[in-house]
Amino acid sequence: QETRSNEESTDESEEDESEEEPKLKYERLSNGVTEILQKDAASCMTVHEKFLALGTHYGKVYLLDVQGNITQKFDVSPVKINQISLDESGEHMGVCSEDGKVQVFGLYSAEEFHETFDCPIKIVAVHPHFVRSHFKQFVTGGKKLLLYERGWMNRWKPSVLHEGEGNIRNVKWRGHLIAWANNMGVKILDMISKQRITNVPRDDISLRPDMYPCSLCWKDNLTLIIGWGNSVKICSVKERHASEMRDLPNRYVEIVFQFDTEFYISGLAPICDQLVILSYVKEISEKTEVERCARPRLDIVQPLPESCEEISSDALTVRGFQENECRDYHLEYSEGESLFYIISPRDVVVAKERDQDDHIDWLLEKKKYEEALMAAEISQKTIKKHKILDIGLAYINHLVEKGEYDLAARKCQKILGKNTELWEFEVYKFKEIGQLKAISRYLPRRDPVLKPLIYEMVLHEFLESDYEGFATLIKEWPGDLYNNTIIVQAVVDHLKKDPQNRTLLRTLAELYTYDQRYGRALEIYLTLRHKDVFQLIHKHNLFSSIKDKIVLLMDFDSEKAVDMLLDNEDKISIDRVVEELENRPELQHVYLHKLFKRDHHKGQRYHEKQISLYAEYDRPNLLPFLRDSTHCPLEKALEICQQRNFVEETVYLLSRMGNSRSALKMIMEELQDVDKAIEFAKEQDDGELWEDLILYSIDKPPFITGLLNNIGTHVDPILLIHRIKEGMEIPNLRDSLVKILQDYNLQILLREGCKKILVADSLSLLKKMHRTQMKGVLVDEENICESCLSPILPSDASKSFSVIVFHCRHMFHRECLPVSNTVSSVQFCNICSAKHRGPGSAVLEMKK
């Protein structure tokens, strides 16, 4: 029952349950091989890149294709086939059997050799280049290692290469080197020199060589791998230096790697710089405590100088493994395709390196979807079995099953791309599990765009349970994704249940904006006092809709409202705004004040009104307004300020209206501020005002002190001092008098300093003028007489001439210059005198 179960198992190999990915994948060689092994048993097999050659216990040799189909059959012997050998071309085959028969023949020619020995022939190996006429050689191994060479008249001549150390059990021929194993160890022969170059003894001589045969494998023309028992040696054939030869072979062998394995070796094969080892395993049964045969193992190891590192290890389920011995397993390989064939009497299993499809299979099996998706994207041009989309969909399903809805929705963006059908399918799937909210943030909004029903379905889901989320989607999604009318009606229905819900109202305003019903949106924004109301008005030019809503706008944000109204005077006139704000004078003042700051003349018709508004709501800005306005009625302003007892404003108005004495009197009597009175007198610069100020202050000692300290530079202090009554106590009089003297002394010093500066400047300018007038003036052929307009210099230089040149650079012939009527002999330039530029005196008179 156990055997039957193993034979019917669909798993070609059973790998250890671990997180480490296997390196190889396995499958049984079926078709014709299955048919053969039902009636017969495999004894040996040889692999060529074009076909396979299988020998059986009943003496048959089958040629198979790589799928295991029979292409040719040979009846060689009635007993077991021990070895099949092929040359590199695959055109010649050597076969030996247990009854001593040896055949070497051409698969596509009539060439054939037959020989029967009196003992079983275990090994045959044809020359790798047997197809060439001068390499017609092959060796056989029984008790002797014989070399057959075809010589004269096509006759085969045998010669003994080795004997006397028991049966020859394995031979491998590569290039010019032959390696063979007998009971004592492994030898290597150089066919060129016909010299044996090494002997590698076997380590464990306690193992029977017929039960635990030696495995040989050439990695390349100079590297031999030996496996015997549980020992592995990797040997390198090297050239011996000429100075070391003497009587020694010209080559020698160095063991570069040597290590032991846990199990007995049944076969070896190279894979890059690593080794594939087929191992025979025995284990003790837990029930009966009897040793039994276990499944063979195929390990990949990394050789080290004295040990090895295990890369992977797989236990193989081959048919009838319970009855097999170590000698029943063989490992053959195809170098070009990295295919490894495990041969047992009742089964042939093919191991091959896993490709990217296999890697993805393993990742999916381990539910590592993220890594599988990444691997598929990297190798999308080479994978054949998998599609990125299928892996992605499986990943999404896996995340949904785990309850990671947000991550699953996020992956939809990358995986589904622009496939609208898949998007819609996934949305409905999320709806079925009640997770529309999770996928809402990742739905495509353009390129592609899904059906409006999809977006409406998501919006309805939010509207039922999450007003804030609904509002966020409305703000983020373009309005053309869904039927706006349907969503508006849904929001209106919900507002009937909760009319004051600000979130729904704000969202409804946005929906009205998308639908270009700006008037309704504006009403809601104003009701909510929403910050976007001004942006909405500007963006959609809704000034005609706000003409009757100016008060609401001002109540919401007077600064922004006023700026907007003033920036758009052409759409909403100043008169209309003032009229709308008639019942809200405080807002009216804000508007008119900002208008006045921008332009003192635009709102001139309202300046009279503004006097009252400033007086009522903004007195600090009243005086600046009165100073800057040229359209303000002064009598009206004076009346208002006097009614409200605004002293500073009244003083300003009185002074502006020319009543400076009343203004000064008001400062002195109402404000009692001598400094301000003095400042006012300074501004007016009127002697009578100073006289009034002195008369008012003469009986007030503090005022006298203030005057003494401040008027020294404007009024003669003696006028004030003479009027001070005898015996009056004046605070800080001494200090004030000292300050007056200091101020007077300072004035004297300043005047003297200014005088010195003026004298120095005058002298400097005089010297400069003298230097300038002393300079010569160039007169050449290009200059002309300003009177006759002819050249100033005569054409004949030998004739005498007389020229007068003024400092203004005007030049005249003497005879052309008019005679002065004055008694003075000083002459002046007629041109500059006529233009009132000042007198120009002659500086140079040229005669010749």
Order of alpha helices (4+ residues) and beta strands (2+ residues): alpha-beta-beta-alpha-beta-beta-beta-beta-beta-beta-beta-beta-beta-beta-beta-beta-beta-beta-beta-beta-beta-beta-beta-beta-beta-beta-beta-beta-beta-beta-beta-beta-beta-alpha-alpha-alpha-alpha-alpha-alpha-alpha-alpha-alpha-alpha-alpha-alpha-alpha-alpha-alpha-alpha-alpha-alpha-alpha-alpha-alpha-alpha-alpha-alpha-alpha-alpha-beta-beta-alpha-beta
